């Protein structure tokens, strides 16, 4: 009998599932003022990439600067009175109560200066994190208001999105939850770049299923150093749910299915066939992992299995190593 066979060699195999999801910014916020005021200057260009702390807007600050100057003068006077009182107390000219009052007045003056400095600082609106700025929503001269407790969103100034790393948000069905594990690798593809994949990793798994659709929410992070990906894109996601090192993988055509299980025909050195029951694992495209029953170096019949019987001498037309699966 003429058959074809492969020689098994260990390799790394991985099991993957295909899902769909949405790309989002790692952080995204519409910047709003902390206080009411008039926009005095815009310090950026729409679409500009900025670092955390970059100045974006200036509000008119004449009154705030005057209050700081007033608080500084009051503090200087309070410091002078405190030093005088301290010197007089050392000469037993001043009572303890008067020294304590001078100390308290100095501390109050310092607090007033701190409050005035905070009010002045709020006239400068800065980027809260590294990101890309969107469309400007106000112009110089516009009056802006802060968000109010109990209602009112305040004036939106500009949206900023962190895009150096993006989030991909997706769900898995209840039947696949057993395969979910922390830090699972993933790869996404988008319609804008056909044939390309972008690697990432799962960082969040919801603690409970969504009762509406019985699916589990997951989030992954995908590096975006060249800014080719954008928030809002639809993504096809391939998630690696299992990886086995030193696995043996056999072409699917080698397996024979019977009522008592699955087996393959293994060839000995003389070319005689032996029926070997096997246990299977990860299923790949045209190949299946064997988890028990075979060892590295075994030769397995892959074509002509219907002609084989136990102990029958066989002639192998072509013996090759089993082809390996390309790794991501």
GIBEL-V459623 format. One record per residue. N is the residue number from 1. PHI is phi in radians with two decimals (999 if undefined). PSI is psi as a letter, one per 40 degrees, with the letter a starting at -180 (none if undefined). Layout:
N,PHI,PSI
N,PHI,PSI
This chain:
1,999,h
2,-1.77,h
3,-2.33,i
4,-1.97,i
5,-2.58,i
6,-2.23,i
7,-1.78,h
8,-1.40,h
9,-2.33,i
10,-1.16,i
11,-2.68,i
12,-1.70,h
13,-2.14,i
14,-2.42,i
15,-1.86,h
16,-2.29,i
17,-2.20,i
18,-1.80,h
19,-2.37,i
20,-2.24,i
21,-2.83,a
22,-2.16,h
23,-1.57,h
24,-2.27,i
25,-1.16,i
26,-1.11,d
27,-2.45,i
28,-2.64,h
29,-2.70,i
30,-1.57,h
31,-1.29,h
32,-2.26,i
33,-1.29,i
34,-1.54,e
35,-2.55,i
36,-1.33,i
37,3.04,a
38,-1.91,h
39,-1.16,h
40,-1.68,d
41,-2.72,i
42,-1.90,h
43,-1.87,f
44,-2.53,i
45,-1.98,h
46,-0.99,h
47,1.50,e
48,-1.26,i
49,-1.63,h
50,-2.24,i
51,-1.68,i
52,-1.02,h
53,1.61,e
54,-1.13,h
55,-1.22,h
56,-1.93,d
57,-2.36,i
58,-2.10,h
59,-1.69,i
60,-0.99,h
61,-2.29,e
62,-1.01,d
63,-1.14,d
64,-1.16,d
65,-1.15,d
66,-1.13,d
67,-1.15,d
68,-1.13,d
69,-1.08,d
70,-1.10,d
71,-1.15,d
72,-1.12,d
73,-1.15,d
74,-1.13,d
75,-1.18,d
76,-1.07,d
77,-1.15,d
78,-1.14,d
79,-1.11,d
80,-1.13,d
81,-1.12,d
82,-1.13,d
83,-1.11,d
84,-1.13,d
85,-1.11,d
86,-1.13,d
87,-1.18,d
88,-1.16,d
89,-1.13,d
90,-1.13,d
91,-1.67,e
92,1.04,f
93,-1.65,d
94,-1.96,i
95,-1.37,i
96,-1.10,d
97,-1.08,d
98,-1.20,d
99,-1.14,d
100,-1.12,d
101,-1.14,d
102,-1.14,d
103,-1.14,d
104,-1.12,d
105,-1.11,d
106,-1.13,d
107,-1.14,d
108,-1.12,d
109,-1.13,d
110,-1.12,d
111,-1.14,d
112,-1.07,d
113,-1.16,d
114,-1.08,d
115,-1.12,d
116,-1.14,d
117,-1.18,d
118,-1.14,d
119,-1.08,d
120,-1.17,d
121,-1.10,d
122,-1.29,e
123,-1.42,e
124,-1.90,h
125,-1.89,h
126,-2.10,i
127,-1.20,h
128,-1.35,d
129,-2.77,i
130,-1.12,h
131,3.14,a
132,-1.96,h
133,-1.49,i
134,-1.70,a
135,-1.24,h
136,-1.27,h
137,-1.78,e
138,-2.37,i
139,-2.23,i
140,-0.96,h
141,1.72,e
142,-1.19,i
143,-1.59,h
144,-2.11,i
145,-2.28,i
146,-1.42,i
147,-1.19,h
148,-1.81,i
149,-1.20,h
150,1.56,e
151,2.54,i
152,1.60,h
153,-1.52,e
154,1.38,i
155,-1.50,h
156,-1.34,h
157,-1.80,d
158,-2.89,i
159,-1.67,i
160,-2.18,h
161,-2.17,h
162,-1.47,h
163,-2.14,e
164,-1.10,d
165,-2.28,h
166,-1.97,i
167,-1.72,i
168,-2.12,h
169,-1.93,h
170,-2.70,i
171,-2.26,i
172,-2.11,i
173,-1.22,i
174,-1.01,d
175,-1.21,e
176,-1.79,e
177,-1.09,d
178,-1.07,d
179,-1.52,e
180,-1.29,h
181,-2.53,i
182,-1.07,i
183,1.08,f
184,-1.09,h
185,-1.20,i
186,-2.57,i
187,-2.46,h
188,-2.05,i
189,-2.37,i
190,-2.29,i
191,-1.12,d
192,-1.18,d
193,-2.26,g
194,-1.08,h
195,1.49,e
196,-1.86,i
197,-2.21,i
198,-2.18,h
199,-1.36,i
200,-2.79,a
201,-2.68,i
202,-1.24,h
203,-2.16,e
204,-2.42,h
205,-2.23,h
206,-1.06,i
207,-1.34,e
208,-2.61,i
209,-1.27,i
210,-1.28,h
211,-1.16,e
212,-1.30,d
213,-2.18,e
214,1.03,f
215,-2.15,i
216,-1.84,h
217,-1.43,h
218,-2.23,i
219,-2.33,i
220,-2.24,i
221,-1.97,h
222,-2.19,h
223,-1.04,i
224,-2.39,f
225,-1.12,d
226,-1.69,e
227,1.05,f
228,-1.36,d
229,-1.51,i
230,-2.34,i
231,-1.00,i
232,1.71,e
233,-1.20,i
234,-1.47,h
235,-2.18,h
236,-1.59,h
237,-2.09,h
238,-2.00,h
239,-1.91,h
240,-1.48,h
241,-1.73,e
242,-2.75,i
243,-2.47,h
244,-2.10,h
245,-1.50,i
246,0.93,f
247,-1.57,i
248,-1.87,h
249,-2.13,h
250,-2.09,h
251,-0.97,i
252,-1.06,d
253,-1.17,e
254,-1.37,e
255,-1.48,h
256,-2.04,h
257,-1.83,h
258,-2.31,i
259,-1.07,d
260,-1.61,e
261,2.41,a
262,-2.00,h
263,-2.51,i
264,-2.26,i
265,-1.72,h
266,-1.82,h
267,-1.73,h
268,-1.56,a
269,-1.09,d
270,-1.50,e
271,1.50,e
272,-1.56,i
273,-1.48,i
274,-2.29,h
275,-1.40,h
276,-2.16,h
277,-1.14,i
278,-2.35,i
279,-1.99,h
280,-1.80,i
281,-2.25,b
282,-1.17,h
283,-1.78,h
284,-1.89,a
285,-1.28,h
286,1.36,e
287,-2.46,i
288,-2.37,h
289,-1.26,h
290,-1.89,h
291,-1.67,e
292,-2.74,i
293,1.92,d
294,-2.23,i
295,-2.35,i
296,-1.04,h
297,1.67,e
298,-1.14,i
299,-1.81,h
300,-2.17,h
301,-1.23,h
302,-2.01,e
303,-2.47,h
304,1.63,e
305,-1.09,d
306,-1.25,e
307,-1.66,e
308,-1.59,i
309,-2.37,i
310,-0.97,h
311,1.39,e
312,-1.30,h
313,-1.23,h
314,-2.22,i
315,-2.01,h
316,-1.52,h
317,-1.29,d
318,-2.74,h
319,-1.95,h
320,-2.31,i
321,-1.32,i
322,-1.11,h
323,-1.14,i
324,-1.63,i
325,-1.42,h
326,-1.14,h
327,-1.56,i
328,-1.26,none
